[in-house]
Amino acid sequence: MPCIVSVASGKGGVGKSMVVSNLGLLLAKKGLRVTLVDMDIGGANLHILFGMFHPPSTLSDFLTNTLKNLNETAHPIPGPSSLKLIPGTGETLITANLQHAKKKRLIRHLHKLEADIILVDVGAGTSYHALDFFLLADFFLAVATPDPTSVLDLYRFIKLAAIRKVLTAFSARDPVAESLLDKDFHSIAAVLEAVGKTSESGVATAQEALKRFQPGLILNRMTPKSRINTLHLQHLLKQYVGTDLSILGKIPEDNQVQQSILKYLPVVELAPSSPATNALKQIADNVVEMVEQTPESIDRMEEPRKIRA
């Protein structure tokens, strides 16, 4: 089984897809079989960053059963032979109103992809689609900029993702799930309190669901004047969400990034020595370390392909 890493953001325009495309390329260069999956429903653009303007097949073909096997939508990316991309969908009725059964089928087939690592580019915002696609992973990454609204949106996203993770730990007909559906919670403590009022044994289930929910944060477009109180953000998440937030890396503002987007080429290829590339290389190393520090995740990768410097 592949190891799945989801990448999300609280708002759009923070460079999430740029991060995914470059991380995928760097991980593939380490000898890992990497598949990028664009799950930004209705706003897919990951293929454009690689100059793939008209993909021969996309997620839509799988969701409509035109293609039965998700591997058939995985297209090789020029360069490392171990890098593939599954393009996302356009804004269609079937994707805007994706049925639960189709979503479950998609998630099930993700785990069958022929890859060591799958990077899932999750759409921005807090829709059920975004939250569920974010939570399907083994590891979680969140991208934000120093902009205060971006940080606030990130906090809201992670809080709602944590609540959604607790909710989905129970079956749809479980009394605990029914008691949580129509309520607005301001903290995980309030969620656990509500669970406890319905089922004392359910608290342990909820706590276990949150146990490994520890997103890693990537800060993009940092400048010497950037003002972001990461310690305060980490404190808020620990206090109200009950989860730790590690900083996986900071990507500086770099004109080469915009140039790479205009040329449909990842910045790590266009400018291998640029400040942004150096930061992305360090983040790729940190992602590998994050994945490999979990014993069960090591077993998922083929031993000869784990890491090549």
N, C-alpha and C positions, 0 to 999 in steps of 0.2 A: 504494500500500500504506500502511496506517496504521502509525504508530509505536506499539509496544506497551511499556507501562510496568507491571511487576509490583510488587505491594506485599505483603510478607509479614512474619511475626514468628516469633520462636522459640517463643513461648507465646501462648495465648489471653488475652483480657481486657486487652490493652494499648491498645485504641482504634484498631485497624487499620482497621476498616470505617468508623469515624467519619472518619478521615483521608481514606479513599478517596472517601466521599460528598461531603465538603466540597471536596476538591481537584477532583473532577469538575465540580462546580458553578462553581467559580472559573475553571477553564480554559474552560468553555463560555461564561462571561461575557466572556472575552477574544476570542471570535469563533471558537473552534475547535470542530469537530464532535467531540464526546466520547462514547464508549460505555463504560459501566462493566460489567464482567463479573464476576459473583460465582462464583468457582471454589472456594469453601470447601465442598468435598464433604461433605455430611451436616450441615453447620452453617451453611448460607446464611442471612444475615439482612440483607443490604444493602438489599433491597426494603422491609423494615420501617422503616428509617431515613428513607424517603421517604413513609411512610404507605401503601405498596402492600401490603395484607394478603393479597390473593388474586390473584396475577398470572395473567392469562389463559393464559400459556404460560411455560415455564421451560426450562432446559438439559435437563431430563429428556425433554422432548418432542423435542428434537433428538437426544439420545443413543439414544432408542428408535425413531428414524426416523419418528415421528409428523409431525414437520416436517423437511423436507429442507434448508431454507435457514436458516442461523443468524440471518440478518437478521430473519426472521419472529418471533424471540423477543426482539427489541430493542424495548422499550416506551418511548415518550417520557415524560420527567419534566416535570411542570408547571413553568413558568418559562422558562428559555432553550430555544428550539426546537431547539438543536443538542445537547442532552443526552439520551442514551438509556441504558436499563439492561436488561441481560440477567440475570434472576433466576437464582439457583443452584438446586440440586436439594435434595430432602430425603434422609433416610437410607434408601436403598433398596438392594437387592442389586446392581442394575446399576451404581450409583455406588460402593458400597463395594468392589466387585470390578471396577472399570472396566478393560475389556480394552485391551490396547496398541493394537489397530487403531482402537478407538473414540476413544482419546485422541489418536492421530495425526490422525484425521479432524477432531476438534474443533479441534486446533491449526491444521490446514490451513485450516479455514473461518474461524478468527479473522482470518487475514491477508486475508480477502476482505470483511470488514465495511466498511460505508460510513462511515468515520470518519477523522479526522486523528490522534487519539490514543485509544488503548484503555487504560483502567486496569483491571488484573486484580487482584481481591481474592483472594489466595491463602490457603488454609486454614493455620492455625497448625500447627506440628509439623514433623517430618522424615520423613513418609511419602514414598514414591515419587511419589504424586500431587502433594503440596505442592512437592517439589523440582522435578519436571518442569514444573509449571505456572509456577513461579517462573522457571525458566531459559528458557522459551519467549520471553521478552521481549527487547527491544532495550536496555532500561534497567531497573535494579533498585533498589527502595526497600525498606528494612527499618524497622519501627517497634518501639520498645522504650520502657519506662518506666525511671526511675532505680533501680527495685528490682534488687538484685544478682542475683536469680535470673533476671530478665528479660534482663539483660545477658549472663549466662552462657548462657542458652538461645539468645540471638541469636548468640553466638560459635559455638556448636555447629551452629546452622542454617547459617550462612554457610560454615563449614568443610565440612560435608557437601554443601552445594550446589556448592562448588568441586570437590570430589571427584567428584560426580555429573556435573558439566560436563565434566571430563576423560574420565570413563568413556563418556559418550555421544558423545564425539568419534570413537570407534572403532565400527565395525560390531559387531553382537552376536557374530559368529563370528570376529572378529579375535582372534588369540592374546593381544594386549595386554588386550582387554576380559575375556577369560576369566581372565587372570592377576590381575585386579583385583577380580573379583566377590566372592570369598569371603574377602577380607582386610580387616582393620580397620586404618586408617591414622590416625596422630595428627597428621600434617602433610602439606601438599602436597609438600614436599621428599621425603618418604617415598614418595609416589605417583609422583613423577617418577623416583625411583631405581628403583622397581619396573618402571616402563615401560621405562626404559633397559636393564634386565636382559633384557627380552623383545625389545625392538626399539629400536635406537639412533635410527632415523629417527622412531620414534613419539614421542620426547621433544619434537621440534619441533612435532608435531601437538598434543600436550598443552599446551605453552606457548602456542601460538596460541589454543587454546580459552580459556585463562585471561586472555589479553591484555586483553580488554575487560570482564572481570568485575570491576567496581568499584562495589559497592552504595553508595547514599546512605542515610544514617541520619537518621531523624526521631525525636526524643526527645519523648515525650508525658507530660503531668501533672508538669511540672517545678515545683518550689517553691523558695523561697529556701534551704530546708534540704536540698535534693536533693544527694546526694553520688554523682556518677558520674564515674569517671576515664576520660573519653573518650580521652585520649591513651594511656592504658594499653591500652584496648580496641583502638585503632588499631594500636598497636605489636604486640599479640598477633596480630592478623589479618595484619599485614605479615610477621611472623616465621614464623607457622605456616601461614597460608593463602596468603601471597604476594600479597595484594590490598590496595589502598588503600580506606579507608572515609572518605568525606567526610561532614561533618555538614550536612545540608540545612536543618535548622531545629529549634527547640525550642518546644514548645507548653506554655504554663504551665497549671497547675491552675486551672480556671475553672468556677464553678458553672453558668454559662450552657450549658456543654457538656452536662451532665446534664439540664438543663431542655429543651434542644433534642432530646435523645433521647426524653424523655418525651412531647414534643409532635410527634414524628415529623417534625421539620423541621431541616435542617442549621443549625449554629450560625451560619454566615456569613449566613444569612437571618434567623434569629431575633434575633441580636445583632450587627449589622454593625460595631459599634465595640468589641466586647469584646476582652480580651487574647488569647483563643484565636483569634478571627477575624483579628486583626492578624498573629499568628504564621502562620496558615494562608495568608494572602495573600502573605506573604514566601516561604513554602515553594512556593506555586504559581509565583511568579516564578522561583524557583531551579530548579524542575522544567523550566520553559520554557527557561531558559538552558542547562540540562544537555542538553536534547534538541537545541536549535538549534546548540550548539557542534560537533556532529558533522555534517560536510558532507553525508553521504549521507542523514541523517535530515531535513535541510532539504528535500531534493528530494521527500520523501514527502508533504509537506504542500502544499496548494494555496496558491500565493503570496499571494493576497489575504487568506487567513485566518490567516496565520502568527501574528501577535500584534496585538491591539488593546488599548492601554492602557485 
